[in-house]
Amino acid sequence: MSESSAGKFKRFFGGFGARDKSRDEQPTETGPDEQLPETSLDEQMPETSLDEQMPETSRDKQVSPAQPTAPQAAPSEPSPPAIEEDAIPIPLDSPLAEIWKKWGQPGLPALSSLAPAQGGLDIPSKAMKTSAIRILRELLPLAQRWLTMERVFTQARAAQEAQNRAAAQAASVKSDESSSAASGGEDPIPSPSEGETAAPGGESPASFAPDGEAPVPIPVEPPDVDEMAQVILSEDGMAAWLFLLPPSGKGKRLTVADGQALLREAHVTFGVDQRSLFSIFTKKPYFSLCPVARGTLPMEGKDGWTKEHFPRDFSRFTGNEDGGTVDYRAQTCVQVIEKGTVICDIYPPTEGVAGTRVDGVAVPPKAVNPAPVPAGSSTVLSEDGTKLLADMDGFLDFRDGKFHVKNILNITSDVDYSTGNIDFRGDVTIQGDVREQFSVKATGSISISGMVEAASVEAGGDVVISAGVSGNNQAVIRGKNVRARHLENCTVYAECLESDYILTSRIFCSDSVVAAGSRGSIIGGQVVAVNRIKANSIGSQSGRSTEITLGVQPEIREELHTNRKELASLRDKASELLKRAMYLKKRMEEQGHEDRRSAAEIQAAHGSLVQMTEREKSLLARQQELTEALSQLHRCRLEGGTVYPGVRLTIGSAIRNIETVAHNCTAVFDTEEMDIKFV
């Protein structure tokens, strides 16, 4: 016996539903390690068909397994279902295909789901497709068991009919001999031996008693094959089907209770559809996979995620001017960011919900992961961990999968159309020039290796210009401390200024101006400093007009003038309000009763007077500061190696026009004489 045949034989008696009534006991499943007989099933059982073994007189009376008109195929039962497109094809050499043919199913053998026809549980055909091999493998023992019982039935009937024919022939011979003896024949008629039978007329087997009584018919009682069923689970355990094979002869029909017992044996305890179960055992849809239970799939969670407020790949922004024209200088090459700005929002993961298989086993959802936070240098998480913040002012750079905040912006080229204007919160280093009509702004310091043309440079810290400024009377430089190789035709606002030479420029410093170096010259233009101006030479031999101002900036004088003017106007308004309030009060006293309108006007005037009083105090305090600044003239000094004619020197209110060349001079303000004095 081949190994495949042995495996089939071993599975014939391994399931639920097949019972041999002649033995009235349930077959037991052969263990995997038990030895099987060496002879095959085909050698043990004849292959003669039922029609060949049955006499013609009894064929029409017996049940043929291949005919659906047998007693079990009552009119109330539905016809076999048609093959669907998504059905599982059954191999033609499979036992299931043999049963299909015997039962008279139309078309090629295939397994399909009857969920829509049952009107109950709907299991996706994908679950059936992915479990096709499992389904066919589990149905093989059931089909083999059905065929085994059917062949046993056929063999038993053939043997019984052969015995009946022999008994009928013997009975016919006995009857003929008895008739001959009664008529005086020569041959004696022997008495029938015990156990011999006869079938008069060949219609049914007969038995004769020893005393010659009439023969007794022997009934033919072949064993029946019960209706069989199998519970099949999908590969993932999320679906369960019931598969029915029809009964043979007068085999037992399964009931809903039998189906429930099958489900319990298969450990199907969850998601059972009782309506589908009842429909299966009522309509008997043989050769079909009938959905009976369905599990619940786990609801997958969601990984944590981030919502970024800045692009990773920064595209330079181009500003639009009025009239629809594009200002390419207004574009910026970096993403400027302030401390505390939210770089991205961080959302926590959402946990999933576990599912349940049909056997009651929980199916956990996939594990969820926290959001990958792109936190780089100079970034910090918020206290609740839901935001990524900038930890300092600077520009935002995305690199190596993370956001970094840097406070030093390094421009390796010129500031021109390739970079656009620079506006940065931090320090800026420019290795090239700042071209005409462009601007550089920074909250920190600015260092420029090249030259500044007719451009704007503004820093909250120091400004260092290595190659100097050629401003064409348009460049403006602002910073705390400004150092430049030279300054030509530009305007500078600073606290302190250092340069090799200053040519026809406007300089305003709140502390000092120093023109040192190989040239150390101030020629032309206007230079204003509060405390000190120092240069090797001031003016030129040609007598170019050069204005030098010490003591106080014009802005302070203008502010003091505005302060005094506002204070006078405020006092005039307060006086008018006070007079109006006193007049209204006196009029109400003369009338002897209160006038609501006048009382409201007096109240409003009183509130305005209070505000004016506070403003007056503020103006007086500022005026005192400005006056003290004007009184610091004794600290002013002009230090010049050579001062040429054409220089106009102003210290405080004193003015001196230089008419002759002065060497190694120092000019100060004489507070007693209120005039400029050279020492």
Secondary structure, DSSP 4 states (H G I P E B T S, - for coil): --HHHHHHHHHHTSSSS--BTTTTB---PPPTTSPPPSS-HHHHS----HHHHS-HHHHTTSPPTT-TTSTTS-TTSPPPPPPPTTPEEPPTTSHHHHHHHHHT--SS-EE-B-HHHHTS----HHHHHHTHHHHHHHHHHHHHHHHHHHHHHHHHHHHHHHHHHHHHHHHHHHHHHHHHHHTT-SS--PPPPTT-B--GGGSS--B--TT----------PPPB--EEEEEE-TTSSEEEEEEE--BTTPPPP-HHHHHHHHHHTT--SSB-HHHHHHHHHH--TTSEEEEEE-B--B--B--EEEESS-SSPPPEEEE-TTS-EEEEEEESSEEE-TT-EEEEEE--B--B-EE-TTS-EEPPPPP------B-TTEEE-TTSSEEEESSSEEEEEETTEEEEESEEEE-S-BSTTT--EEESSEEEESS-B-TT-EEEESS-EEESS-B-S-EEEESS-EEESS-EEEEEEEEEE-SEEEEEEEEEEEEEEEEEEEEEEEEEEEEEEEEEEE-TTT-EEEEEEEEESSEEEEEEES-TT---EEEEESS-HHHHHHHHHHHHHHHHHHHHHHHHHHHHHHHHHHHHHHTS--HHHHHHHHHHHHHHHHHHHHHHHHHHHHHHHHHHHTTGGG-EEEEEEE-TTEEEEETTEEEE--S-EEEEEEEEETTTTEEEE-
